[in-house]
């Protein structure tokens, strides 16, 4: 299924309609739907297209596979002999120019990083053929890959293809709103729980059945010993890095509550932990957060950074599944689900709900429906206070402070007062010259007293339905 990829399709169409040859890199982690996007787009583009996917086979087999795909496209009425292969990659690639002399010809080389791994000289060969032949045609060449590290190397300054690539498209996970298309029978609250567990990865979301309960879906897919989800995190890690045991130790440390670099170093015993953390950030497995109240000029050098897992399923897996492998080995799936369900509400509230509340602020800002245009949206933490949602504009000296509560009880007056009372601990310059706004997000609504108290400060009150509506998931 192809959902919520209108922006990516628009970008592909824009490049398609640009004059001359085009060379695009499409990247993104596994199961985001890169192949589906490109194949479906190529079909509706009504342009001649060739799709080929590389695999980890021998160099000779790889060249033969590509050669037969090219020959079959150029000679659709011919029968391709199973042993046919062009003698060299240069010759095979040069054949593409034949179909793109006058008219646009779309060529998609999927999992190109694997081809470059099997045939290390392939990027240099492609560079040479591009410079001398393909660049002068109407070809639209797309290199696609899931291996994030290798796809980045293709674009590095000293890489052969540097300067030839005319565009880059990195696929991101789908937004929360897309869960409705995958799970239409689920309530907004239940879809948010699924999003907290799986994130916006289409290949994960399509596994869940909205005719089953959340518990049954988790037991059937995430806790089953032979399921894809049990090996997915290790596979993603091992496919990208050497010494995966050190990276695994860091992921486990972060998931167990160690968020500062010093804590991670002490817990794992890894002395040079910075390089590992940087690599995990490049892979989008980990993120480094800085309090929103740290000025832009000081953010890069700030020592207040906290590391957290940025991939929702990895967050769930290393929090609940990996530490309890012994229960699964004994077939105690129901026992583990009971343990998960007891902590799931706090897990959702701490991560997915707060993140979506911050997304609500950004969305309102883009719609020009916020009281000011923030320069940065995040959160705040210090010894004195922790604030779930903070939006700030340093130039205008305006700040928005927000509380997000994913509980079974409505927000009460004391929650409103508590946030207001922390204002002086958070706002820069002791609040001098600053205009402060407030917002409260609640899964279970607000008491009358809380509503009355909020009016004193003109605070915005956002319930779950309003949150979902703004994010396009209502």
NORGI-V477958 format. One record per backbone hydrogen bond with DSSP energy under -1.0 kcal/mol. CO is the residue of the C=O (numbers start at 1). NH is the residue of the N-H. E is the energy in kcal/mol with one decimal. If there is no record, write none. Layout:
co: <CO & CO>
nh: <NH & NH>
e: <E & E>
This chain:
co: <5 & 6 & 7 & 8 & 9 & 10 & 11 & 12 & 13 & 15 & 22 & 23 & 23 & 24 & 25 & 26 & 27 & 31 & 33 & 34 & 35 & 36 & 37 & 38 & 39 & 40 & 41 & 48 & 50 & 52 & 55 & 58 & 59 & 60 & 61 & 62 & 63 & 64 & 65 & 66 & 67 & 68 & 69 & 70 & 71 & 75 & 81 & 88 & 89 & 90 & 91 & 93 & 95 & 97 & 100 & 105 & 106 & 107 & 108 & 109 & 110 & 111 & 111 & 112 & 113 & 114 & 115 & 119 & 121 & 122 & 123 & 124 & 125 & 126 & 127 & 128 & 129 & 129 & 130 & 133 & 134 & 138 & 139 & 140 & 141 & 142 & 143 & 144 & 146 & 147 & 148 & 149 & 150 & 153 & 156 & 159 & 161 & 161 & 167 & 169 & 175 & 176 & 177 & 178 & 179 & 183 & 187 & 188 & 189 & 190 & 191 & 192 & 193 & 194 & 195 & 200 & 201 & 201 & 202 & 204 & 205 & 209 & 213 & 214 & 215 & 216 & 217 & 218 & 218 & 224 & 228 & 231 & 232 & 233 & 234 & 235 & 237 & 237 & 243 & 243 & 244 & 245 & 246 & 247 & 248 & 249 & 250 & 251 & 252 & 253 & 254 & 259 & 260 & 261 & 262 & 263 & 264 & 265 & 271 & 273 & 274 & 275 & 276 & 277 & 278 & 279 & 280 & 280 & 281 & 285 & 287 & 289 & 291 & 295 & 296 & 306 & 308 & 311 & 312 & 313 & 314 & 316 & 317 & 317 & 321 & 322 & 324 & 325 & 326 & 327 & 328 & 331 & 332 & 333 & 334 & 335 & 336 & 337 & 338 & 340 & 340 & 343 & 344 & 345 & 346 & 347 & 348 & 351 & 352 & 353 & 354 & 355 & 356 & 357 & 358 & 359 & 360 & 361 & 362 & 363 & 364 & 365 & 376 & 378 & 379 & 380 & 385 & 387 & 389 & 390 & 391 & 392 & 392 & 393 & 393 & 397 & 398 & 399 & 400 & 401 & 402 & 403 & 405 & 411 & 412 & 413 & 414 & 415 & 416 & 417 & 420 & 422 & 423 & 423 & 428 & 429 & 431 & 435 & 437 & 438 & 439 & 440 & 441 & 445 & 447 & 448 & 449 & 450 & 451 & 454 & 454 & 460 & 462 & 463 & 464 & 465 & 466 & 467 & 468 & 469>
nh: <9 & 10 & 11 & 12 & 13 & 14 & 15 & 16 & 17 & 18 & 141 & 166 & 167 & 143 & 169 & 145 & 171 & 203 & 37 & 38 & 39 & 40 & 41 & 42 & 43 & 44 & 45 & 106 & 108 & 110 & 57 & 62 & 63 & 64 & 65 & 66 & 67 & 68 & 69 & 70 & 71 & 72 & 73 & 74 & 75 & 78 & 84 & 92 & 93 & 94 & 95 & 96 & 98 & 100 & 138 & 140 & 50 & 142 & 52 & 144 & 54 & 114 & 115 & 116 & 117 & 118 & 119 & 122 & 125 & 126 & 127 & 128 & 129 & 130 & 131 & 132 & 133 & 134 & 135 & 136 & 137 & 105 & 22 & 107 & 24 & 109 & 26 & 112 & 148 & 151 & 152 & 153 & 154 & 156 & 159 & 162 & 164 & 165 & 25 & 27 & 178 & 179 & 180 & 182 & 183 & 186 & 191 & 192 & 193 & 194 & 195 & 196 & 197 & 198 & 199 & 174 & 204 & 205 & 206 & 207 & 208 & 212 & 217 & 218 & 219 & 220 & 221 & 222 & 223 & 227 & 232 & 235 & 236 & 237 & 238 & 239 & 240 & 241 & 246 & 247 & 248 & 249 & 250 & 251 & 252 & 253 & 254 & 255 & 256 & 258 & 257 & 307 & 264 & 265 & 266 & 267 & 268 & 269 & 273 & 277 & 278 & 279 & 280 & 281 & 282 & 283 & 285 & 286 & 284 & 310 & 308 & 306 & 294 & 298 & 299 & 289 & 287 & 315 & 316 & 317 & 318 & 320 & 321 & 322 & 324 & 325 & 328 & 329 & 330 & 332 & 331 & 333 & 336 & 337 & 338 & 339 & 340 & 341 & 342 & 343 & 344 & 347 & 348 & 349 & 350 & 351 & 353 & 355 & 356 & 357 & 358 & 359 & 360 & 361 & 362 & 363 & 364 & 365 & 366 & 367 & 369 & 368 & 392 & 390 & 292 & 387 & 382 & 380 & 402 & 378 & 400 & 375 & 376 & 397 & 398 & 435 & 393 & 437 & 391 & 439 & 389 & 441 & 443 & 447 & 416 & 417 & 418 & 419 & 420 & 421 & 423 & 425 & 426 & 427 & 431 & 432 & 434 & 399 & 401 & 460 & 403 & 462 & 405 & 411 & 451 & 452 & 453 & 454 & 455 & 457 & 459 & 440 & 442 & 467 & 468 & 469 & 470 & 471 & 473 & 472>
e: <-2.4 & -2.5 & -1.9 & -2.4 & -2.5 & -2.2 & -2.3 & -2.4 & -1.8 & -1.2 & -2.8 & -2.4 & -1.4 & -2.7 & -3.2 & -1.7 & -3.0 & -2.5 & -2.5 & -2.6 & -2.9 & -2.5 & -2.5 & -2.6 & -1.8 & -1.9 & -1.5 & -2.7 & -3.2 & -3.4 & -1.9 & -2.4 & -2.2 & -2.2 & -2.5 & -2.3 & -2.8 & -2.4 & -1.6 & -2.4 & -2.8 & -2.3 & -1.5 & -2.3 & -2.2 & -1.7 & -1.9 & -1.9 & -2.9 & -2.2 & -1.1 & -1.2 & -1.1 & -1.2 & -3.5 & -2.9 & -2.5 & -3.2 & -2.4 & -2.6 & -2.5 & -1.1 & -1.1 & -2.4 & -1.6 & -2.2 & -2.9 & -2.5 & -2.1 & -3.0 & -2.2 & -2.1 & -2.4 & -2.8 & -2.6 & -2.0 & -2.2 & -1.9 & -2.5 & -1.2 & -2.1 & -1.3 & -2.5 & -2.5 & -3.1 & -3.1 & -2.9 & -2.4 & -1.3 & -2.4 & -1.9 & -1.7 & -1.5 & -1.2 & -1.5 & -1.7 & -2.1 & -1.1 & -2.1 & -2.1 & -1.7 & -1.9 & -1.2 & -1.1 & -2.7 & -1.5 & -2.5 & -1.9 & -1.6 & -2.1 & -2.5 & -2.0 & -1.2 & -3.3 & -1.8 & -3.4 & -1.6 & -2.5 & -2.3 & -1.7 & -1.0 & -1.9 & -2.2 & -2.5 & -2.6 & -2.6 & -2.3 & -1.6 & -1.7 & -1.4 & -1.2 & -2.4 & -2.8 & -2.0 & -3.1 & -2.0 & -1.3 & -2.0 & -1.2 & -1.1 & -2.8 & -2.0 & -1.7 & -2.5 & -2.5 & -2.0 & -2.5 & -2.3 & -1.3 & -2.1 & -1.8 & -3.6 & -2.6 & -2.5 & -2.5 & -2.6 & -2.4 & -2.1 & -1.4 & -2.4 & -2.6 & -1.9 & -2.3 & -1.8 & -2.1 & -1.6 & -2.3 & -1.5 & -1.4 & -1.8 & -2.2 & -2.3 & -2.0 & -1.5 & -1.0 & -3.2 & -2.8 & -2.4 & -2.4 & -3.4 & -2.8 & -2.7 & -1.4 & -2.6 & -1.5 & -1.2 & -1.3 & -2.5 & -1.1 & -2.9 & -1.6 & -1.2 & -2.1 & -2.6 & -2.2 & -1.9 & -2.7 & -3.2 & -1.5 & -1.1 & -1.3 & -2.0 & -2.9 & -2.4 & -2.4 & -1.7 & -2.8 & -2.6 & -2.5 & -2.0 & -2.0 & -1.9 & -2.1 & -1.6 & -2.0 & -2.7 & -2.7 & -2.1 & -2.4 & -1.7 & -3.2 & -1.6 & -2.3 & -2.7 & -3.4 & -2.7 & -1.6 & -2.3 & -2.7 & -3.2 & -3.2 & -2.8 & -1.5 & -1.3 & -1.8 & -2.5 & -2.6 & -2.7 & -2.0 & -1.9 & -1.9 & -3.0 & -2.2 & -2.5 & -1.3 & -2.6 & -2.4 & -1.8 & -2.0 & -2.7 & -1.4 & -1.6 & -1.5 & -2.5 & -2.4 & -2.1 & -1.9 & -2.3 & -2.7 & -2.4 & -1.8 & -3.1 & -2.4 & -2.6 & -2.3 & -2.4 & -2.5 & -2.5 & -1.5 & -1.2 & -2.4 & -2.5 & -2.2 & -2.4 & -2.6 & -2.3 & -2.3 & -2.0 & -3.8 & -1.2>
